[in-house]
Amino acid sequence: MELHQLRCFVAVAEELHFGRAAIRMHMTQPPLSRQVQLLERALGIQLFERNNRSVRLTTAGAGFLRDARHILAFSDQAADGARRLARGEAGSLTLGFTAVSAYQMIPQLLARAQEQLPGLQFTLREMVSSAQLEALAAHRIDVAFVRQINDADGLDGQLISREPLLVVLPHNHPLARETAIAVSALDQQPFVMYAPDEGRYFYDCIAGQFALSGVKPRYVYHLGQTHTVVSMVKAGLGLAIVPASAAQLHSEGLVFKPLLDAQLHAELYMVSRHDNDNPALPAFRRLVEGLN
């Protein structure tokens, strides 16, 4: 039993006329009749009652018509699914991302993927940048969204966003009236700092600026995640410097101010392995590039 035989059978069953069915199948009538006969022989049953004036389905033929339609529909679905997988429009990807990127970029990206690549499924892994690169090396994730990359062989990295770092402080703090805040104004201020292990990227960036400016804040806490840093500031425990996207958090009672005499930025890179042959990866990378 072949799919072509099933298609010929369904055409005759729906037209109840071999001539019209042959036209529908873009073939002449004798080969069409031959395909139906071969199908009947393979099944060992008669599908049609024929005479010179009419063609009718037998009881067995009517029952088989339902199944034949299901088989053909499933065959078409399978073929379409295979083609979409080959084009990268279906399948699955595991994404690593930093907590800060989840405030705005990752939700926007997933919403666009749902619209443009609806057949693609995602598994999400929230990790700091160093843990993402380790997971990428071990093939545990397909794509990493990290703050910085090294020159390791076998990796494709692309800068996809760059956002400023801002001072966050309670709205009733004396410095909140300033349009922009000088780095020197943070000297001896209680300050909520990123941890040098979990928040290494931001720690190095902010501490480097303080050292360059000769500023020594009073560090009250060292924390790994931006949302925790912002929560401490909201509780009045100190000031902090955070990515601008942190304003997406519940920030009632807080203000975000640019630095007056320094320009600090947080970069985000999309990284994947050269040897990753997941067919969904190229389509996903093009989608991410389209966000810019």
Secondary structure in CASP SS format (residue, H / E / C, confidence):
PFRMAT SS
TARGET T0000
AUTHOR 0000-0000-0000
METHOD secondary structure of the structure
MODEL  1
M C 1.00
E C 1.00
L H 1.00
H H 1.00
Q H 1.00
L H 1.00
R H 1.00
C H 1.00
F H 1.00
V H 1.00
A H 1.00
V H 1.00
A H 1.00
E H 1.00
E H 1.00
L C 1.00
H C 1.00
F H 1.00
G H 1.00
R H 1.00
A H 1.00
A H 1.00
I H 1.00
R H 1.00
M C 1.00
H C 1.00
M C 1.00
T C 1.00
Q H 1.00
P H 1.00
P H 1.00
L H 1.00
S H 1.00
R H 1.00
Q H 1.00
V H 1.00
Q H 1.00
L H 1.00
L H 1.00
E H 1.00
R H 1.00
A H 1.00
L H 1.00
G C 1.00
I C 1.00
Q C 1.00
L C 1.00
F E 1.00
E E 1.00
R E 1.00
N C 1.00
N C 1.00
R C 1.00
S C 1.00
V E 1.00
R E 1.00
L E 1.00
T C 1.00
T H 1.00
A H 1.00
G H 1.00
A H 1.00
G H 1.00
F H 1.00
L H 1.00
R H 1.00
D H 1.00
A H 1.00
R H 1.00
H H 1.00
I H 1.00
L H 1.00
A H 1.00
F H 1.00
S H 1.00
D H 1.00
Q H 1.00
A H 1.00
A H 1.00
D H 1.00
G H 1.00
A H 1.00
R H 1.00
R H 1.00
L H 1.00
A H 1.00
R H 1.00
G C 1.00
E C 1.00
A E 1.00
G E 1.00
S E 1.00
L E 1.00
T E 1.00
L E 1.00
G E 1.00
F E 1.00
T C 1.00
A C 1.00
V H 1.00
S H 1.00
A H 1.00
Y C 1.00
Q C 1.00
M H 1.00
I H 1.00
P H 1.00
Q H 1.00
L H 1.00
L H 1.00
A H 1.00
R H 1.00
A H 1.00
Q H 1.00
E H 1.00
Q H 1.00
L C 1.00
P C 1.00
G E 1.00
L E 1.00
Q E 1.00
F E 1.00
T E 1.00
L E 1.00
R E 1.00
E E 1.00
M C 1.00
V C 1.00
S H 1.00
S H 1.00
A H 1.00
Q H 1.00
L H 1.00
E H 1.00
A H 1.00
L H 1.00
A H 1.00
A C 1.00
H C 1.00
R C 1.00
I C 1.00
D C 1.00
V E 1.00
A E 1.00
F E 1.00
V E 1.00
R C 1.00
Q C 1.00
I C 1.00
N C 1.00
D C 1.00
A C 1.00
D C 1.00
G C 1.00
L E 1.00
D E 1.00
G E 1.00
Q E 1.00
L E 1.00
I E 1.00
S E 1.00
R E 1.00
E E 1.00
P E 1.00
L E 1.00
L E 1.00
V E 1.00
V E 1.00
L E 1.00
P E 1.00
H C 1.00
N C 1.00
H C 1.00
P H 1.00
L H 1.00
A H 1.00
R H 1.00
E C 1.00
T C 1.00
A C 1.00
I E 1.00
A C 1.00
V H 1.00
S H 1.00
A H 1.00
L H 1.00
D C 1.00
Q C 1.00
Q C 1.00
P E 1.00
F E 1.00
V E 1.00
M E 1.00
Y E 1.00
A C 1.00
P C 1.00
D C 1.00
E C 1.00
G C 1.00
R H 1.00
Y H 1.00
F H 1.00
Y H 1.00
D H 1.00
C H 1.00
I H 1.00
A H 1.00
G H 1.00
Q H 1.00
F H 1.00
A H 1.00
L H 1.00
S H 1.00
G C 1.00
V C 1.00
K C 1.00
P C 1.00
R E 1.00
Y E 1.00
V E 1.00
Y E 1.00
H E 1.00
L E 1.00
G C 1.00
Q C 1.00
T H 1.00
H H 1.00
T H 1.00
V H 1.00
V H 1.00
S H 1.00
M H 1.00
V H 1.00
K H 1.00
A C 1.00
G C 1.00
L C 1.00
G C 1.00
L E 1.00
A E 1.00
I E 1.00
V E 1.00
P E 1.00
A H 1.00
S H 1.00
A H 1.00
A H 1.00
Q H 1.00
L C 1.00
H C 1.00
S C 1.00
E C 1.00
G C 1.00
L E 1.00
V E 1.00
F E 1.00
K E 1.00
P C 1.00
L E 1.00
L C 1.00
D C 1.00
A C 1.00
Q C 1.00
L C 1.00
H E 1.00
A E 1.00
E E 1.00
L E 1.00
Y E 1.00
M E 1.00
V E 1.00
S E 1.00
R E 1.00
H C 1.00
D C 1.00
N C 1.00
D C 1.00
N C 1.00
P C 1.00
A H 1.00
L H 1.00
P H 1.00
A H 1.00
F H 1.00
R H 1.00
R H 1.00
L H 1.00
V H 1.00
E H 1.00
G C 1.00
L C 1.00
N C 1.00
END
